[in-house]
Each structure stands twice: as structure tokens, then as C-alpha cells.
Amino acid sequence: MVGKIVDILIPTNKGYTVKKVSDKMIRRELEQFDNAFPNGVYAVPRNPKEPRVKVRALHEYCKAKGITPEELSEQEMNRFLSH
């Protein structure tokens, strides 16, 4: 069976370069990336100068009120921040 060839756009200073790769190669690279995080967590460290967000409590509150976090007032949002 012949693998599918996919065009990948790579940004350059002058625009983009097209690189042709096989779907097998892409799958192999994704597997290597996934295997680098054995517990399945990939996160960017937070800035220690910024407050922590109590995400679970925020989610439950918004779910109960039928709103999104963007719709919270500043006072409501402060309930879910720890400095």
C-alpha cells in the first residue's frame, strides 16, 4: 500500500515553502511527540506573577449560571483568582 503524500507549508522570510511528506511520516512524528508526555499532559508553565485561576470552581459556577467566563463581571471573576 502506498502512503498518501501531503503538502506542508513552512513559513520563511519571503513567504512559504511547500514540503511534501508522507502521512506515515506525520503519524510517526505525532507519536514521538505524544510519547514525550507519558501522562498525557502538555502545558505551558504559568507566570508566577499572575494569579492562579480555580478552573474547576469557575467551570461549575458558569455551568450553574448558564454563562461563559467571558460574561463574568470583574467582581465575579475575582472569586476564582488566588494571588
N, C-alpha and C positions, 0 to 999 in steps of 0.2 A: 504494500500500500504506500502510495506517495503522499508525503505530508503536504499540507497546504502552505503556500508562501504568502506572507503578509508584509505589507509596506509599513515601515515605522518611520515617522517624521522626527528628525533630530534637529533641534534648534541650533543655528550657527549665527555668527555676527551679521551675515548678509541675508539671512532668511532661514531656509530649512534644507536639509539633505535627506533624501529618501534612502533608507536601508532596507533591503529585502531579507527577511528572516523566516525560518520555518516555524510553524505553530508548535512543533516539538521543542524547539529551542526556547520559545517563550514559556512554555509549560515547565521546562527544566529550570529556567531562571526563577520563575514564581515559586517552584518547590524549594529551591535553595533559600529564597528569601523567607518563606514560611517556616522552614526548618531552623532558621536562625532565632526564632522566637518560640521555643518549645511549649510555653504555657499559653501561646496564642495572643499574647498582649504586645501591642506595639503602640507606645505612647511617647509623646514629647514631654520632657520634664517641664513642670510649671516654673514660672518666675517666682522665686521665694519672696519677692517684694509685693506680689499681688495676693489678694485674699483667696482662700480656698472656697470652692463652691460645694455646698452639700447637695450633690446631684440627685441622690435618691429622694431626699425630702422635697427638693424643688420639683422633681417629676411628679411625685404623689400629690403635691399641692396643686400644680397646674392641671393634672388629670381630674382631681376632685372639682375644681372650679370650671373645667372645660375651656381652658385658655392655654396659650403658649407662653414660654418665658419672656418673649419679646413684649407681651402685653402687660407684664407686671409693672407696677409703679416702682419708683426707686425705693420707697419705704418697704414695699413687699419684698423686693429683691434682696434688700439688706438682711432680711430674716435668714437667708440661705448662705450668707457670706460669713466666714470666720477669719478674723485678722490676726 
